[in-house]
Amino acid sequence: MSASSPAAAAGTFSFGGDLTVNRLGYGAMRLSGPGIMGPPKDRDEAIAVLREAVALGVNHIDTSDYYGPYLVNELIKEALYPYPEDLVLVTKVGARRTARGGWPAALSAQELTDAVHDNLKRLGIEQIHAVNLRMADARGGVMRENSLAEPFETMAWLQQQGLIRHLGVSNVGREAIIEAQSIAPIACVQNQFNLVQRDDEEIVDLCAAEGIAFVPFFPLGGFSPLAADRFAAVATEIGATTMQLALAWLLQRSPAILCIPGTSSVAHLRENIAAGEISLSPDQLDELDRLAR
């Protein structure tokens, strides 16, 4: 891959200590239908998005077998197999989909084992680069109190079998991250984080200190209507879209942050990747902080 590829503009990160990824990647969730269920509205466009992402230098794709369900991984294989040597595929397990689009937990040893094998089968690979264990509290929110030891021990066992290269956790608090690390090394944390929703500031800094990738989901959201209008005005002032501005802020927040913006449009994909070329000044960062507050 050329060092001058668009996705490389924001720099690279040593994922798990042995995989070099560009900090701007791609999240494949939006390739499925409404509610993350069913096929894409335009299958040809979905295939084109995946191929264009790789052409732009993306070498980190986030996916899951419960997107669709199953359909997104099948699209990835159809579009990109045989995969480029430097492409890092990351999936997540710990939930399943209901016929109505629900996301109930699926954390038993058998469910986790089946989920990992299903991801491998649909992606057409024998080992996946990383698997995130998705947790949740009783309401489906961030798990900040309960233990993840039992399901994470299953993940560590699957890693020992050679099915997983690196482990990660998702939707968890600081104590769960520390607990996971006591069982097996983790390469990534995937939590909600953006300019407004910054409960995980401490976790972002912990990840940077430990050499762990922090992969935020929902990079744009949480603004009040008035602040959202002003945020859009700042984006216009620097000649960017609001998503580009949100991504640029994340990339400057920490060198450990890897962005995985998702889209089902080739045009939007190109816009998102171009965010890696935006450098925000200290004054602009201060203005964004004021808007967020």
N, C-alpha and C positions, 0 to 999 in steps of 0.2 A: 504493500500500500504506500502510496506517495505521502511523504510527510507534509506536503502542501495541500492535501485533500481538504475540502471544506470542513468535514467533521473533525479534522485534526487542529483546526484553528484555535480551539479552546484548550489545547494541551492534552496530555495523556495521564493515565493513572496505572499504577502497578496493582492489578486486581489479584488478590490472594498471594501477592509476592512473586508470581511467576507468569502472569498474563498481562500484556500491555494493551489497554483499551483507550480509545479516544473518549474524552469526557462527555461528548455529545453522542448519545446512542439513540435507540429507537424503542418505544414501547408498543407492542403489537396488539394490545387489547382492543383498540378501536377498529380493527379490521373485521370484527364480527358485526352482527346486526344490532338493532335497537335493544337496549338493556343488556348488552354484551351476550346476546342470544341469537342463534341462527346465523345464516350466511351473510356475507357483506352485500350491500346494495349493488355494488359493481365489482364482480370478481376480478375482471381484467385490471381494473384500477388498483385493487388490493395487491395483486401480483406485481404490478408496475411500481407501487410504493416500496415494496420490499426490495426489489431489484435496484431501484433508484437510491434507496438508503445505502446499500452496499457500494454503489457507484460513487456516492458522495463521501465515502470513507467511513461510514458507520461500521464498527466492528464489535458492537455490544447490542444485542437484541434481547429484550425482556418479553417473556411470553408465559403462558400457562395452558395446561390442558383443559382447564375449566373456563377458558374464553371460547365461547361458542355454544356449548362446550365442544372441544376437540377440533373444531374447524380451523382455528387460527394456527395451531401447530401443523395441521395438514397443508395449509396455505404456505407456511414457511418452507416446508419440505418441497412443495411443488415449485416454488419460486427460486429457491437457492441451493437445493441439493444437486450435486455434491458441494458442500459448503467451502467457502474460502478458508484457508488454513488459519488465518488470524481471527476468524469470527467467533466471538464468545456468546454462547447461548445460555440464558439464565431463565429458569422457570420457578414456579412456586407451587407448593402443595399445602394441604391442611384444610381445604374446603371442597365442597362438591356443589353441583348445581341441581336445583329442582326444576320440574317442568314449568313452574311459574317464574323462574328466574331467581329463586332464592340462593343464598350462599351459606348453608349450614356447615358447621365444622365437620371435618372428617380427619380425626387425629389418632385413630387407633393404629397400632403397628401394621395391621393388615391393610387398612385404607392408605396409609402413607406408602407402604411398599408397592401396592397396586398402582398408586398415582405416579410414582417414579418410573415404574416399568411402562406405564401407559405413555408418559411423556417421551421416553426413549423410543418406544415403538413408533409413535406418530411422527417424531422428528427424524427417525431413521438413523439413530446413532446408538453407540454402545455405552458411552459415558457422557453425561452432561456436565458442562463447565461449572455450573453452580445451581443449587436449589435453595430457595428461601422457604422456611417454615413459617406459614402465615398463622398468626394467633389472633385472638379477639377476646374481649370481655363478654359478659352475659348479654350485653346489648349490641354486640358487634363492633364496639369501639376498640381503642388501643388497650391491650392487656398490660396493665401496670402493676398488678399485685400477685396474680396466681403464678404457679410454677409451670415451666415448659419442659422440665427435665425428662419426663417420660417420652413425649413425642420426639424431643431432640436427640435422645439416646437412640431412638430408632433411626433417625437421620444419620447419626454418626456410624451406626452399624452398616447402613446402606453405603456410606462413603467407604468404609473398610472393605466392602465387597467389590469396590472398584466401579460402582455405578455412578458416583458423584465425585467430581474433583474438589469442589469447594462448597462449604455450607454457608447459609445466610439465615437471617430472621427478618420477619416483617410484622409491622403493626404492634410493636412491643415497646415497653419502657426500659429505662436504664438497668434496673435490677435484673430483668429477664436477659438482657444482653450479657451482663456479667455472669449470670447463671449458665447461659449457653457456652460462654468461653471456658467455663470450668469443666465442661464436658468434652468439647472439641473446638479447635480454632474456627472463628467465623471470618468470612471474607467480605461480607456486605450486610448492611442494614437497610431495609426498605420501609420507610415510614412517610406519613404525610408531613410535608414541610413546604412552606412558601413564605413570601414576604410578610404576609399577615398572620398566618398560622404557624407560630414559631415556638410552640411548647417544647420542641426538641432541640433547642439551641445547645444545651449541655451535651446531648447525644451526638450532635454534629461535631462538636469539639473533641469529644471522646474518640470518635471514629478517626478524626484526623491525627490525633495523638497515637492511636494504636495501628495506623496504617490500614484501616478498614474503610471500604467504600460506603458512603452514605448516598442512597438512591431515593430521592424524594418523589412521591407521587402527588398528583393534583398540584402542579407547580403554580397554577393561577387560580386564585379564589379567596373568598373571605372578606373582600372589600365591601364597605357600605356603599350605597349608590353614589353618594357625593364623592367619596374617595376614589371610587372606580372611575368616575368621570375625570378626576384630576390625574389619576394614574395614566389614563388614555392620553391626556394632554401632554404629559411628560414623554410618553412614547412617541407622540407625533413630533415633539420638539427635537428629538434626536433621530428622527427618520426611521422609527422602528414600529413594529406592531406591539400590542400589549403582551402577547406571548413571548416575543423576542426579548422584551424588556424583563419579563419575569424570569426567563431562562438566564439572561445575562447577569441578573442579580444573584441567582443561585450559584452560577459558576464563579462569581467573585466572592461569595460568602465563605467558601472553604475549598481548598484544593482537593479535598476528599469527596466532594459532591460530584456524582455522575448523573447527568440529566437524561431522561428517557421519554421525551415528549412523544405522544402518540397522535396519529392522524390517519385518515383513510384517503387523503388527497396528496398527489405528487406535488402540487403547487405549495400546499401548506408545509409539506415535509421540507422542501427547499428553503422556505422562510424560516422554519425552526432551526435548521442546521446553520443558517446564516447568523444566528444569534451568537455563535461562537466568536464572531469577529467584532462584537460590540464590547467596548471598554468603557465602563462608567467612571466618571470623575468622582472625587470625594464629595464635591458639592451635590452631584446628582444622587449619590448614595444617601447623603443626609436628607435630601428632599424626599426620597422614597421612604426612608425611616419615619419622617414626619407624617407622610400620608398613611402609613401603616398604623401609626398610633392614633 
